[in-house]
């Protein structure tokens, strides 16, 4: 969901990427321009990286540090390769985090992989383990 939103919003905002038209003007806009040169704000790469951080970090908490390093490196790389301004990356990161959290809440309210506690906290259901997979397989193969 966050990436779809960003794909639409960046074309509506129409912020120029660095060095479009030969200038480094962060205030150069062409709203509703459906061309890549004016699709800088927010960064789609940052949105995806930070939504992956939240989504997979929720399911596998021990992977959060690696996912955070990955997301930050993606975010840092975008201005370094002159594809975005830092504010584009920040906007993308915020949208990615918020969007993934909204999807997680939507799933929890419907009992899809998560549950909503009485205190409003979101708890994930246990994922597949080798023990549970074997138990299901035995049940399917039993006469």
N, C-alpha and C positions, 0 to 999 in steps of 0.2 A: 503494500500500500504506500509506504513513504516514497518509493522510487517513482511510482505512477504520478503521485502528487507533484513531485519535483519536476518531472518531465513536462508537465503542463504549466506549472508555475513559472519555470525558468523562461519559457517562451512568452508568457504574458508579461513578465517583468522586463525582459529584453535588455539585460545589462551586458555591455560589451566585455569580451574577454580582454586580457592585457594585450596591448599593441595592435588592437583592431584599428585600422585607419592610420597606422603609424604612430599612435599616441598611447601614453600610459595614463589615461584619464579614467579613474574609477567612477566618474559621474557621467559617463557616456552611456546613454540608454536609447533603445529603439523598441518601445513596447509593442507587443504582438508581432514582432519580427520572428518568423519561424525559420531562422537560419542559424547554424551553429556558432557563427561569430558573435551573435547576440544572445547566447544561451549560457551566460556565465554564472548567474546568481539564481539559485544556490547550486553548489557542486553536487552533481549526481554521484561521483565516486565517493565523496565524503558521506553522503546520505546512505549509500549502500554499506560502506565499511562500518559506520556507527550503528546502523540497524542490525547488522550481523553481530556486532559486539553485544547488543542487548538481547537479541533473539537466542543466539547460541550460548551466550553467557548465562542466560536464565536456565537453559536446559543442562548445561555442563559448567557449573560454577568453578571448577578447578581450571578451566580453560580461559577464564576471564583475563588473566594477566597477559597471556599470549594474544588474545583477541584485542585487548586494549593497545598493545604495542603495534599490532597490525593496523588498527584503525588510525592511530596517531601517525604512523608512517605514511599511510595513504593520504591523510590530511596534510602533512608537511610536504609531501611530494607535489601536490597540485600547484602551489605557487612557485615551487622550485623549477618545474618544467614550463612555467609561464602559461599555464592553462587557466588559472583562477587567481583572484585577489584573495588575501586571507579572510576577508569578511564573507566571501562566497563559501569558503570551506566551513567557517563557523556556522553559517546559516544551514548548510547541508548537514552538518553534524547534529545540530539541534533538531532538525526535522527528522533525521534518521532515528535518533533516540526517542523522541516523542511519538513518532509513528509506530515504532516497534512496541513501545509500552502500551499504546492504545490497542494494538492488535492483540497483545497478550491479555489485556483486560477484557476485550471482547470475547476471546476464547474462554477465559475464566468464568465469565458470566453465563456461558452456555455449557460449561463442564467439558470443554474440549481440550484435554491435556492438562488443564489447570483447574483449580477450584478456588472459590472465594470464601475465605474464612469469615466467621461472624465479626471479627475485628476489622474486616475490610482488606486484610492481607491476601495476596495471591500466592497459592501453593501449587507446585507442579505435581502431577501424578507421577508415580515411579515409572521410569522408562523400561524398555525391554532389557532383561538380563539373561545371561546364558541359562541360568536355572529356570526362569519362567519360560523361555523358548523351548527348552527340553521338555518341560511339563506339558506344554501345549502340543508338541510333536508326539509325545507318548500318548496323549489323549486322542489324537487324530489317528494314530497307527494301531491303537488297541482294538481288538475284535469286539 
